[in-house]
Amino acid sequence: MNIGIVCYPTYGGSGVLATELGMALSHKGYNVHFITSHQPVRLDFLNPNLHFHEVFMEDYPLFHYQPYELALSSKLVEVVEKYELDLLHVHYAIPHAYAAYMAKQMLEQKGISIPIITTLHGTDITLVGSHPVYKTAVEFSINNSDVVTAVSESLRSDTLRLFNIYNKIEVIYNFIDFEMQKDWNDDDCIRETLAKSEEKIIAHVSNFRPVKRIEDVIKIFNKIQSKISAKLLMVGDGPEREKAERLAKKLGIKEKILFLGKSDEVRKILCFTDLFLLPSETESFGLAALEAMAARTPVISSNTGGLPEVNLDGKTGFLSDVGDVNEMAKNAIYILEEENRLNEFKDKALAFSKNFTIEKILPQYEELYDFVTN
Ligand code: GMT
């Protein structure tokens, strides 16, 4: 089967998920064609079943904004025709579902029928998609996809609450490819370069956007380090980084925090992390939390969106109301202060993450692919 995947090839969770899905499908013998603006960050190109088609943009002085949807839909028509794709699987509704719908219409005029599967990831619904400037087109694209999936029950109900949807939405959870985690060995797990042996290592990974509440991460850590010797690793980059660095300086804890920037080596960092912080304003799923748990790291998170479906309160970590940094710090200290308790939380985090293995999730997508192509 020839599958076209459209996603944002960036460091966001939807791009990571789409890339890993494409790679796993290619290992199973599917021909996977990525149609994206840049090469996806985690893509393995030594695989003959994987193909990348770049969406080129043509600038013109008249354009205030470049018409990406137009370039993407034209490219989709070209790739579907040339490589005889059987379906398009688009990740993140804006503008991918809309561009795919336009491509489908253009192809229909050529006598080619191409089914579209749209996977909703979160902010395409909650933060951006439901905004009045996009809502009509997003609602239209969801209703006109052949199949729609959401990455959590919470995102499914948000979509039904925020839009007038008459299409069915299936929940297919995000996953972890544990096999890919074996790409490095235990010798690569070197904690000494980053922290002293008596220090606990706490980490946060994100794109540092306002929705991640980066300042809360610093505030929680400030309270933790006043009771427990610890280091904080801030992985990623984005608009809130400067604010966070300023706050760390103001609180006098700058030397206990390492801002590592964007990294392709998140797994190596998580292997020696004791606790993960994710106090987001909203999170449809929280792939970063699941990646932490898969590396045996408990999670202190907010209780928003799909996070309670991933992080179990009192078992794999703790959940608190958004902004309740006092409770989050209290729970973090409770986990960290006792070695046996910390290990119990670590074991439960790893055990629960195994509910989201690629082996369990991939067949659910394959079933949809069979459904739309038969
Ligand atoms: O969270 C981000 O900033 C990135 C964003 C994306 O679309 O790449 O993440 C969303 O999709 C992830 C993968 O499905 C989910 O794990 C994240 O929870 C979701 N982010 C939000 O809902 C804020």
Boltz pocket constraint, residues with backbone or C-beta under 6 A from the ligand:
constraints:
  - pocket:
      binder: B
      contacts: [[A, 11], [A, 12], [A, 13], [A, 14], [A, 15], [A, 17], [A, 92], [A, 120], [A, 121], [A, 122], [A, 123], [A, 151], [A, 174], [A, 207], [A, 209], [A, 211], [A, 282], [A, 283], [A, 284], [A, 285], [A, 286], [A, 287], [A, 288]]
      max_distance: 6.0
